[in-house]
Amino acid sequence: AQSVSQHNHHVILSEAASLELGCNYSYGGTVNLFWYVQYPGQHLQLLLKYFSGDPLVKGIKGFEAEFIKSKFSFNLRKPSVQWSDTAEYFCAVSGGSYIPTFGRGTSLIVHP
Amino acid sequence: DAGVIQSPRHEVTEMGQEVTLRCKLISGHNSLFWYRQTMMRGLELLIYFNNNVPIDDSGMPEDRFSAKMPNASFSTLKIQPSEPRDSAVYFCASRGQATYEQYFGPGTRLTVT
C-alpha cells in the first residue's frame, strides 16, 4: 500500500522568504507524484507533477519540486513567497493502482 | 472546457433527510473520484469509478452512502439518511485516460443540522 507523509502541518512565513514543504511517500514501485494547491474557499488545483525524467520539476507560479528516489521524497520549494501563496498544499502519490493517495496537507500563511 | 461541474455548491439539510450531490466530468475523461474533506480527517477518497464501473469503494463510510455513474459523464453521491457528522466539503475529480493528474470540481459544502 502507498502512503504519503507531509511533515509540516502549518507554516507561517513573511513575504520574500524561501519555502520548502516536505513530502515523503512509501511505495516500492514506480510512482507518479503531484503537488496540489487549495486557495481559501476553492478547489484543489495542480501545481506540478512528476512522472519520469528530470527529477527537478518546475510548476506554475514559480514553484518547483525535486524527486529524490533514494529518500522517497518530493519536496516543494519556492525561492520567494508572496502573500497570494497563502493556501493549503497537498502532496499526492499514485502507484500501480493509479488511485492517488493524498497527504494531510500543509497550511501556508504568508504575512505581507 | 467548463471543467468539472458540481451541484449544488452549498447544501443545508436536517438530520435524517436524503442528500444528493451531483458531478459532471470533463468531456472525454473516463475516471471519476469522490472525496470528502474535513478539518479533522483531511481529504478522504470515498469511491473511484473507471469507465462507469466502481473500482474501489472501500472509503465509503457506511451503507448510508451510495454513488452511481449512470453514464460516462455524470455521477451522483447520495446520503440517506444524513447525519450531522456527514457535514463536510465533498469534491469530485475527473481524470483522462492518457493522463494521471486529477481535475477537481469546486466542491459541495454540506451542512447537516
HADDOCK unambig.tbl for C-alpha pairs under 7 A between the chains (distance, minus, plus):
assign (segid A and resid 42 and name CA) (segid B and resid 106 and name CA) 6.35 0.50 0.50
assign (segid A and resid 43 and name CA) (segid B and resid 104 and name CA) 6.30 0.50 0.50
assign (segid A and resid 43 and name CA) (segid B and resid 105 and name CA) 6.38 0.50 0.50
assign (segid A and resid 43 and name CA) (segid B and resid 106 and name CA) 4.98 0.50 0.50
assign (segid A and resid 43 and name CA) (segid B and resid 107 and name CA) 6.54 0.50 0.50
assign (segid A and resid 44 and name CA) (segid B and resid 104 and name CA) 5.94 0.50 0.50
assign (segid A and resid 45 and name CA) (segid B and resid 104 and name CA) 6.91 0.50 0.50
assign (segid A and resid 104 and name CA) (segid B and resid 42 and name CA) 5.49 0.50 0.50
assign (segid A and resid 104 and name CA) (segid B and resid 43 and name CA) 6.91 0.50 0.50
